[in-house]
Amino acid sequence: MRRPFIAGNWKMHLTRAEAIALAEAVAQKAENFPHVDIAVCPPFVYLEAVGRAIAGSRVALGAQNMYPESSGAFTGEISPPMLSDLGCRYVILGHSERRQWFGEKDEFINKKVHAAFKAGLRPIVCVGEQLAEREAGQTLQVIRRQFEGSLADLTAEQMQQTVIAYEPVWAIGTGKVATPHQAEEVHLELRKLIAQRYNTEISQQVVIQYGGSVKPDNAGELFSQPDIDGALVGGASLKADQFLAIIAGMKKGQPSGGR
Ligand code: PEP
């Protein structure tokens, strides 16, 4: 049975004091949602402080990126063991902003995924089509290519531990959310791809989040879809009340497709 998982991607926002206050507010209420796994992913420089703020709570710590080498002359980069050392359990990889602004390609993302596992981190791997690709009817083709490239050569056990975030690029930070039907279609396709490469049982165990303008008023409908197991939340994760309201949108017994 898959456990629902909702993570907040704080991107390059907040002061240190604001990050601590937000983390404490989420941690305080997290006990109310024992059926949902919760994580927050602050900027690197606040990881330690946020880690302290959520210590002993049900909220896990995640990072937003990393470099795929363990150490070395890579000025300005952060290694997977450094993240583990700070108490991170998750790391977001291949976010569309990394793909778009920093030129990250599937092959490089795949290196990071393998490096994350080596350091004991669970990767949250983002895939998603651009608006022009959707309009050209290429959505599933793009998803297949990103799945094959960024998730290449994983063992069955690693696949089970991987979280996939389907984030249509046109829905990120735009206020335009995918319809539950549009999102479910891609989630189902991802599950089919996993089943083809591994087997049905493994495909039923992988947690697949939706991301893209998730808000308290649309979360419930998205979460009611059988293959949507939670969300990667950007803007709305910066306000404790909104993030908690999104978490509250995940009802006990969901996702209904989980076995
Ligand atoms: C994200 O950054 O992964 C994201 C989904 O952002 P937003 O919720 O703001 O669209």
Residues whose N, C-alpha, C, O or C-beta is under 5 A from the ligand:
A	BS01	PEP	N9 A171 I172 G173 T174 G211 G212 S213 V214 L232 V233 G234 G235 A236
